[in-house]
Amino acid sequence: MVKLVRFYTLVISTLVLLSGHALAQSIADSVVKVFTTVNPMDFYRPWQSQGVGNASGSGSIIHGDLILTNAHVVSDHTFIQVKKDGDPKKYTAKLKAISHECDLALLTVEDKDFFVGVTPISLGDLPVLQDSVVVLGYPQGGDKLSITEGVVSRIEVTSYSESGRKLLTVQIDAAINPGNSGGPVIKDGKLAGVAMQVFQSGQNIGYMIPTPVIQHFFDDIDDGAYDGFPLLGIEFTNTENKTLREYFKITDDTGGVIVSSILPYSPAKDILKEGDVVLEISDVAIGEDGTFPFRKNERLMLAHLVTDKQVGDPLKMRIKREGKYQTVTIPLTAFQPLIPNPKSFQKPPYYIYGGLVFTVLSVDLLESWGKRWWEKVPKDFSHYIIGSGRLNKDAKKEIIVLLHVLSDDINVGYHRDGNSVITEVNGKPFRSFEEFVKLTHENKDRKYTIFETLDQSKIIISNEKIDDINQSIIERNNIPYPFSEDVAGWLGVQR
């Protein structure tokens, strides 16, 4: 009897897989290969690009004659082509919309012949654990469409490798290889997600962008503009410790997390206070571990209750402040972190003065240090990533760094100050790169310009013939301009 049951189970499982495979075959014409010519900027040498290269990925044809793919498949593109399985012709595509935050992009093809005979893939629902899914795409190593099967093994909020943003993610035990990125993950003939990234140290562990995140992207760009995912700019402390809960007057049955810090430009500033206990968000109870009930036997991190909303939406919170309950409403914004996320700049800003190369500290710049960059970057830089600098007590909008010292008589002895954070110009603090540039530029009529670093070192530059010296330095180093286009706009000058 046991053998008979096992036999029927095997037959049913096989039929399910065959059914999924057949459904995948029926929509194969809607899966495309994306060819991208790229020319990414070099954030470590911000006046130049890294050079032209080629990349490929996958995508799916959806409603409105659009192609859905990953943002990282078309990042830094100069030219995009798409091709269907079994069709020798490549068609030119254009970027319609992109979100590096959620790693999604939409492409259009002007030649409507491309869409003839194709049934667009419709958006499905968020799968549940142990659901069977099919991954389609064009992994490296061949030109034919690849179809693999897998099972949903985890649904959680985790960091997207393209942006570092923590958003809803689905983990599947199907192979997602380079080239698969951007391809559809299918369940019951509908789009369950977009293949995104792979867990490098795990075998057959892949991640997909689920439909709630995809729909959020669609809803966001419906007005023709991309606003992004809201961010509170708050740090929370869990309340699992009994004594901690007693101190903050949190009863055993209320759960909740404590507001430990509020960043200067947070939309919650002047609404929440440090020490507030957040009990509910949007009428959903928050557990002492910072999670909330999602579906049956599932919990997610509270961040999803924020990112699931659109910029401009109100966010209701029930809190406990000094032992008293109250309800507050926070207008959500696309809060910008102190260290800009990847792809925040189309071109890196820079300003060269006396051979000193200044720029903005960004994740794009930090990634110049390669894999596991957080272990390699200068300590002054990591101070703003994992140190107390991340709390931004000085209410800065950007962190300005001295990246290089281009050798000249004017800066002899200052090479050790490369990779330093600059805090003042002639004794004056600043909050942004624009303020820094204007302070420096406006002081050229003084005898000296004095830059102070985070460790309180002083870099003193003579302003005598500074314009001629700047020009000589950039010419000797084959640098086309002493500053980026945005800096030229701030200064009201031509490059």
C-alpha positions as CSV (number, residue, x, y, z in Angstrom):
1,M,0.0,0.0,0.0
2,V,2.9,2.4,0.9
3,K,4.5,1.6,-2.5
4,L,1.2,2.4,-4.3
5,V,0.8,5.7,-2.6
6,R,4.4,6.6,-3.5
7,F,3.8,5.6,-7.1
8,Y,0.7,7.9,-7.3
9,T,2.6,10.7,-5.7
10,L,5.4,10.4,-8.2
11,V,2.9,10.3,-11.1
12,I,1.1,13.5,-9.8
13,S,4.5,15.3,-9.2
14,T,5.6,14.4,-12.7
15,L,2.3,15.6,-14.2
16,V,2.7,18.9,-12.4
17,L,6.2,19.4,-13.7
18,L,5.2,18.5,-17.2
19,S,2.2,20.8,-17.0
20,G,4.5,23.7,-15.8
21,H,6.9,22.9,-18.6
22,A,4.2,22.8,-21.2
23,L,2.9,26.2,-20.0
24,A,6.4,27.6,-20.2
25,Q,6.7,26.3,-23.8
26,S,3.4,28.0,-24.7
27,I,4.8,31.5,-23.7
28,A,8.3,31.0,-25.0
29,D,7.7,33.4,-27.8
30,S,7.1,36.1,-25.1
31,V,10.6,35.7,-23.7
32,V,13.4,37.7,-25.3
33,K,17.1,38.0,-25.2
34,V,18.4,41.5,-24.4
35,F,21.7,42.7,-25.9
36,T,23.2,45.8,-24.4
37,T,26.2,47.9,-25.3
38,V,27.4,49.6,-22.2
39,N,29.9,52.4,-21.3
40,P,29.8,52.8,-17.5
41,M,31.4,55.8,-15.8
42,D,34.5,55.4,-13.7
43,F,33.7,56.9,-10.3
44,Y,37.3,56.6,-9.1
45,R,38.4,58.7,-12.1
46,P,35.2,60.7,-12.5
47,W,36.2,62.5,-15.7
48,Q,36.3,59.3,-17.8
49,S,34.3,56.1,-18.5
50,Q,35.4,52.6,-18.0
51,G,35.2,51.8,-21.7
52,V,32.7,50.2,-24.0
53,G,31.6,46.7,-23.3
54,N,28.8,44.3,-24.0
55,A,26.3,42.5,-21.8
56,S,23.2,40.3,-22.2
57,G,20.2,39.3,-20.3
58,S,16.6,38.2,-20.6
59,G,13.2,39.9,-20.6
60,S,9.5,39.2,-21.1
61,I,6.9,40.9,-23.3
62,I,4.0,42.2,-21.2
63,H,0.9,44.3,-21.8
64,G,1.2,47.5,-23.9
65,D,3.9,46.2,-26.2
66,L,6.5,46.6,-23.5
67,I,9.5,44.4,-22.4
68,L,10.1,43.9,-18.7
69,T,13.7,43.2,-17.6
70,N,16.2,44.0,-14.9
71,A,17.6,47.4,-14.5
72,H,21.1,46.0,-14.2
73,V,20.7,44.3,-17.6
74,V,20.4,47.8,-19.3
75,S,22.4,49.9,-16.9
76,D,24.9,52.3,-18.5
77,H,23.6,51.4,-21.9
78,T,24.4,53.2,-25.1
79,F,22.5,50.8,-27.3
80,I,19.9,48.0,-26.7
81,Q,18.7,45.3,-29.0
82,V,16.2,42.5,-28.3
83,K,15.6,39.1,-30.0
84,K,13.0,36.4,-29.8
85,D,13.7,32.7,-29.6
86,G,13.9,31.3,-33.1
87,D,13.9,34.7,-34.8
88,P,17.3,35.6,-36.4
89,K,16.5,39.3,-36.4
90,K,17.6,41.7,-33.7
91,Y,15.4,44.7,-33.0
92,T,16.5,48.1,-31.6
93,A,14.9,48.8,-28.2
94,K,14.7,52.0,-26.2
95,L,14.5,52.5,-22.4
96,K,11.1,53.7,-21.3
97,A,11.4,53.5,-17.5
98,I,13.9,52.2,-15.0
99,S,14.2,51.7,-11.2
100,H,17.6,50.8,-9.9
101,E,16.0,50.5,-6.4
102,C,13.9,47.5,-7.4
103,D,16.1,46.4,-10.3
104,L,13.4,46.7,-13.0
105,A,13.3,48.4,-16.4
106,L,10.8,48.7,-19.2
107,L,11.8,48.7,-22.9
108,T,10.0,49.7,-26.0
109,V,10.5,48.6,-29.6
110,E,9.4,51.0,-32.4
111,D,9.1,48.3,-35.0
112,K,5.7,46.8,-34.2
113,D,6.5,43.7,-36.3
114,F,8.4,42.6,-33.3
115,F,5.2,42.0,-31.4
116,V,3.2,40.3,-34.1
117,G,1.9,36.9,-33.1
118,V,3.1,37.3,-29.5
119,T,0.8,36.9,-26.5
120,P,2.0,39.1,-23.7
121,I,2.6,37.5,-20.3
122,S,0.1,38.8,-17.7
123,L,1.0,39.5,-14.1
124,G,0.1,36.8,-11.5
125,D,-0.1,36.7,-7.8
126,L,2.6,36.3,-5.1
127,P,3.3,32.6,-4.8
128,V,3.3,30.7,-1.5
129,L,6.0,28.4,-0.1
130,Q,6.6,25.2,-2.0
131,D,4.8,26.5,-5.1
132,S,6.3,25.1,-8.3
133,V,7.7,27.7,-10.7
134,V,9.4,27.8,-14.1
135,V,12.3,30.1,-14.9
136,L,12.9,31.1,-18.6
137,G,15.8,33.0,-20.0
138,Y,19.0,33.0,-22.0
139,P,21.9,32.1,-19.6
140,Q,25.4,32.5,-20.9
141,G,26.9,29.6,-22.8
142,G,24.2,29.4,-25.6
143,D,21.7,31.3,-27.7
144,K,18.7,29.0,-27.2
145,L,16.0,29.6,-24.6
146,S,16.6,27.8,-21.3
147,I,13.7,26.5,-19.2
148,T,14.3,25.3,-15.6
149,E,12.0,24.3,-12.8
150,G,12.1,25.1,-9.2
151,V,10.2,25.5,-5.9
152,V,9.5,28.6,-3.8
153,S,11.6,28.1,-0.7
154,R,11.5,31.5,1.1
155,I,9.6,34.8,1.0
156,E,11.2,37.7,2.9
157,V,12.5,41.3,2.9
158,T,16.1,41.3,1.8
159,S,18.7,43.6,0.1
160,Y,18.7,43.9,-3.7
161,S,22.2,43.7,-5.0
162,E,21.6,46.4,-7.6
163,S,20.7,49.1,-5.0
164,G,21.0,47.8,-1.5
165,R,17.4,48.6,-0.8
166,K,15.5,46.1,1.3
167,L,12.4,45.0,-0.5
168,L,10.2,42.0,-0.8
169,T,12.0,39.0,-2.4
170,V,11.2,35.4,-3.3
171,Q,13.9,32.7,-3.0
172,I,13.6,29.8,-5.4
173,D,15.7,26.6,-5.7
174,A,16.1,26.9,-9.5
175,A,19.3,27.8,-11.3
176,I,19.6,31.5,-12.1
177,N,22.8,32.0,-14.0
178,P,24.4,35.1,-15.7
179,G,22.2,35.9,-18.6
180,N,19.0,34.7,-16.9
181,S,18.7,38.1,-15.2
182,G,15.5,39.8,-16.3
183,G,13.8,36.7,-17.4
184,P,10.3,35.7,-16.3
185,V,9.5,33.3,-13.5
186,I,6.2,31.6,-14.4
187,K,3.5,30.1,-12.2
188,D,0.2,28.8,-13.7
189,G,1.0,30.5,-17.0
190,K,1.4,33.9,-15.4
191,L,4.3,36.1,-14.3
192,A,5.2,35.3,-10.7
193,G,8.4,37.3,-10.7
194,V,11.5,38.5,-12.5
195,A,14.8,36.6,-12.1
196,M,17.1,38.9,-10.3
197,Q,20.2,37.5,-8.6
198,V,21.8,34.3,-7.4
199,F,23.3,33.4,-4.0
200,Q,26.9,33.0,-5.0
201,S,27.9,30.5,-2.2
202,G,24.8,28.4,-2.4
203,Q,23.9,25.8,-5.1
204,N,20.7,26.4,-7.0
205,I,19.6,29.3,-4.8
206,G,18.2,32.2,-6.8
207,Y,16.1,35.2,-6.2
208,M,13.2,36.8,-8.0
209,I,11.5,40.2,-7.8
210,P,7.9,39.3,-6.9
211,T,4.7,40.7,-8.4
212,P,3.9,43.2,-5.5
213,V,7.2,45.0,-6.2
214,I,6.6,44.8,-10.0
215,Q,3.1,46.3,-9.6
216,H,4.5,49.0,-7.3
217,F,6.9,50.0,-10.1
218,F,4.1,50.0,-12.7
219,D,1.8,52.1,-10.4
220,D,4.7,54.5,-9.7
221,I,5.5,55.3,-13.3
222,D,1.9,55.5,-14.4
223,D,2.0,59.3,-14.3
224,G,5.2,59.4,-16.4
225,A,7.6,60.0,-13.6
226,Y,9.5,57.7,-11.3
227,D,9.3,58.7,-7.6
228,G,10.8,55.6,-6.0
229,F,10.1,53.6,-2.9
230,P,9.5,55.6,0.3
231,L,12.0,55.4,3.1
232,L,11.4,56.4,6.7
233,G,15.1,57.2,7.6
234,I,14.6,55.7,11.1
235,E,16.5,53.1,13.1
236,F,14.6,50.8,15.4
237,T,15.5,48.6,18.3
238,N,13.7,45.3,18.9
239,T,12.1,44.8,22.3
240,E,12.7,41.1,23.0
241,N,14.5,41.9,26.3
242,K,12.2,41.7,29.3
243,T,14.0,44.5,31.2
244,L,14.0,46.8,28.2
245,R,10.2,46.3,27.8
246,E,9.7,47.1,31.5
247,Y,11.8,50.3,31.3
248,F,9.8,51.6,28.3
249,K,6.5,50.5,29.9
250,I,5.7,48.0,27.2
251,T,3.2,45.4,28.4
252,D,3.7,41.7,27.4
253,D,0.8,41.7,24.9
254,T,1.6,44.8,22.8
255,G,4.8,43.9,21.0
256,G,6.4,46.9,19.4
257,V,9.8,48.3,18.5
258,I,11.6,51.4,19.9
259,V,12.7,54.3,17.7
260,S,16.4,54.6,18.4
261,S,17.4,57.3,15.9
262,I,15.8,59.6,13.4
263,L,17.9,60.9,10.6
264,P,17.9,64.7,9.9
265,Y,15.9,64.6,6.6
266,S,13.5,61.8,7.6
267,P,9.8,62.5,6.9
268,A,9.2,61.4,10.5
269,K,11.4,64.2,11.9
270,D,9.3,66.4,14.3
271,I,6.5,63.7,14.3
272,L,8.3,60.8,16.0
273,K,10.7,61.0,18.9
274,E,13.6,58.8,19.9
275,G,12.2,56.5,22.6
276,D,8.8,56.2,21.0
277,V,7.5,52.6,20.9
278,V,5.9,51.8,17.5
279,L,3.1,49.3,18.1
280,E,1.2,49.4,14.8
281,I,1.8,50.5,11.3
282,S,-1.2,50.9,9.0
283,D,-3.3,49.1,11.7
284,V,-1.0,46.1,11.6
285,A,0.6,45.0,14.9
286,I,4.4,45.0,15.0
287,G,6.0,42.2,16.9
288,E,8.8,42.6,19.4
289,D,11.2,41.3,16.8
290,G,10.3,44.0,14.2
291,T,8.1,41.7,12.1
292,F,4.4,41.7,11.3
293,P,1.9,38.9,10.3
294,F,1.8,38.6,6.6
295,R,0.0,35.5,5.5
296,K,-0.8,32.3,7.4
297,N,2.3,31.2,9.3
298,E,4.3,34.0,7.6
299,R,5.9,37.1,9.0
300,L,7.8,39.9,7.3
301,M,10.1,42.7,8.4
302,L,8.2,45.9,9.2
303,A,10.0,47.7,6.3
304,H,7.6,46.1,3.9
305,L,4.7,48.1,5.4
306,V,6.6,51.2,4.3
307,T,7.9,50.2,0.9
308,D,4.6,48.7,-0.1
309,K,3.2,52.3,-0.2
310,Q,3.9,55.0,-2.8
311,V,5.8,58.3,-2.2
312,G,3.2,60.8,-1.1
313,D,1.0,58.3,0.7
314,P,0.2,58.9,4.4
315,L,1.6,56.3,6.8
316,K,-0.4,55.8,10.0
317,M,1.4,54.7,13.2
318,R,0.1,53.8,16.6
319,I,2.8,54.6,19.2
320,K,3.4,54.7,22.9
321,R,5.2,57.8,24.1
322,E,6.1,58.2,27.8
323,G,3.5,55.6,28.7
324,K,0.7,57.2,26.7
325,Y,-0.9,55.8,23.5
326,Q,-1.3,58.1,20.4
327,T,-1.7,57.9,16.7
328,V,0.5,59.8,14.2
329,T,0.5,60.1,10.5
330,I,3.7,60.5,8.4
331,P,3.7,61.8,4.8
332,L,6.0,59.4,3.0
333,T,8.9,60.8,0.9
334,A,11.6,59.4,-1.3
335,F,14.1,60.0,1.5
336,Q,17.6,60.1,0.2
337,P,20.3,58.4,2.3
338,L,23.5,60.3,3.2
339,I,25.5,58.0,1.0
340,P,23.7,57.9,-2.4
341,N,22.6,54.5,-3.6
342,P,24.1,52.9,-6.7
343,K,23.1,54.7,-10.0
344,S,22.0,57.8,-8.2
345,F,24.3,59.8,-10.5
346,Q,24.2,59.4,-14.3
347,K,27.7,60.9,-14.3
348,P,29.9,61.3,-11.2
349,P,30.3,64.9,-10.0
350,Y,33.8,66.2,-9.5
351,Y,35.8,69.4,-9.0
352,I,39.6,69.8,-9.4
353,Y,41.3,72.6,-7.5
354,G,45.1,72.9,-7.3
355,G,45.4,69.2,-8.4
356,L,43.1,68.1,-5.6
357,V,40.2,65.9,-7.0
358,F,37.0,66.3,-5.0
359,T,33.8,64.2,-5.4
360,V,30.8,62.9,-3.5
361,L,31.0,59.8,-1.4
362,S,28.6,57.3,-2.9
363,V,28.1,53.6,-3.1
364,D,29.2,53.7,-6.8
365,L,32.5,55.2,-5.6
366,L,32.8,52.7,-2.8
367,E,32.3,49.8,-5.3
368,S,35.6,50.9,-6.9
369,W,37.3,49.0,-4.2
370,G,35.8,45.7,-5.7
371,K,34.1,42.8,-4.1
372,R,33.5,43.1,-0.3
373,W,34.4,46.8,-0.6
374,W,33.2,47.5,2.9
375,E,36.2,45.6,4.2
376,K,38.7,47.6,2.0
377,V,37.6,51.2,1.9
378,P,39.4,53.9,3.9
379,K,38.3,54.2,7.5
380,D,37.0,57.7,7.1
381,F,34.7,56.4,4.4
382,S,33.4,53.5,6.4
383,H,32.7,55.9,9.3
384,Y,29.7,57.0,7.3
385,I,28.6,53.5,6.4
386,I,28.8,51.5,9.6
387,G,30.1,54.1,12.1
388,S,28.4,56.9,14.0
389,G,28.7,59.1,10.9
390,R,25.7,57.3,9.4
391,L,23.5,59.1,11.9
392,N,24.4,62.4,10.2
393,K,24.3,64.5,13.4
394,D,25.6,67.5,11.3
395,A,22.6,67.3,9.0
396,K,24.7,67.0,5.9
397,K,23.2,66.2,2.5
398,E,26.4,64.8,1.1
399,I,29.8,63.8,2.2
400,I,32.7,65.3,0.2
401,V,35.9,63.5,-0.2
402,L,39.4,64.3,-1.5
403,L,39.9,61.4,-3.9
404,H,43.2,62.0,-5.6
405,V,46.1,64.4,-5.5
406,L,47.4,65.1,-9.1
407,S,51.1,65.9,-8.6
408,D,52.2,69.5,-8.9
409,D,54.5,71.9,-7.0
410,I,51.3,73.5,-5.5
411,N,50.3,70.3,-3.7
412,V,53.7,68.7,-2.8
413,G,53.4,66.8,0.6
414,Y,49.6,66.4,0.4
415,H,49.5,63.0,-1.3
416,R,49.0,61.2,2.0
417,D,45.7,63.1,2.3
418,G,44.1,61.3,-0.7
419,N,40.9,59.4,0.3
420,S,40.1,61.9,3.0
421,V,36.8,63.4,4.0
422,I,36.6,67.2,3.8
423,T,34.6,69.0,6.5
424,E,35.4,72.7,6.1
425,V,36.7,75.3,3.6
426,N,38.4,78.3,5.1
427,G,36.8,77.4,8.5
428,K,33.3,77.2,7.1
429,P,31.3,73.9,7.2
430,F,29.0,73.0,4.3
431,R,26.2,70.5,3.8
432,S,26.4,69.6,0.1
433,F,28.8,69.3,-2.8
434,E,27.3,72.4,-4.4
435,E,27.9,74.4,-1.2
436,F,31.5,73.1,-1.1
437,V,32.2,74.0,-4.7
438,K,30.8,77.5,-4.3
439,L,32.7,78.2,-1.1
440,T,36.0,77.1,-2.7
441,H,35.4,79.0,-6.0
442,E,34.3,82.2,-4.3
443,N,37.5,82.3,-2.1
444,K,39.9,82.3,-5.0
445,D,40.6,86.0,-4.4
446,R,42.0,85.2,-1.0
447,K,45.7,84.4,-0.6
448,Y,45.0,80.8,0.5
449,T,42.3,78.2,0.4
450,I,42.3,75.9,3.5
451,F,40.6,72.5,3.4
452,E,40.1,70.7,6.7
453,T,39.7,66.9,6.8
454,L,37.7,64.7,9.2
455,D,40.9,64.0,11.2
456,Q,41.5,67.8,11.5
457,S,44.4,67.9,9.1
458,K,44.7,71.1,7.1
459,I,45.5,71.3,3.4
460,I,46.6,74.8,2.4
461,I,46.6,75.8,-1.3
462,S,48.0,79.0,-2.6
463,N,45.6,80.9,-4.8
464,E,48.3,82.7,-6.8
465,K,47.6,82.0,-10.5
466,I,45.3,79.2,-9.4
467,D,43.3,79.2,-12.7
468,D,46.5,78.8,-14.8
469,I,47.8,76.1,-12.5
470,N,44.4,74.2,-12.6
471,Q,44.5,74.3,-16.4
472,S,48.1,73.1,-16.6
473,I,47.4,70.2,-14.2
474,I,44.4,68.9,-16.2
475,E,46.3,69.2,-19.5
476,R,49.2,67.2,-18.2
477,N,46.9,64.5,-16.9
478,N,44.8,64.4,-20.1
479,I,41.7,65.4,-18.2
480,P,39.3,67.3,-20.5
481,Y,37.6,69.6,-17.9
482,P,38.4,70.7,-14.3
483,F,34.9,70.0,-13.2
484,S,31.7,68.0,-14.2
485,E,28.7,69.4,-16.0
486,D,26.6,69.9,-12.9
487,V,29.4,71.9,-11.3
488,A,29.6,74.2,-14.4
489,G,25.9,74.9,-13.9
490,W,26.3,75.8,-10.3
491,L,29.2,78.2,-11.1
492,G,27.4,79.6,-14.2
493,V,30.4,79.0,-16.4
494,Q,31.1,77.1,-19.6
495,R,33.4,74.1,-19.6
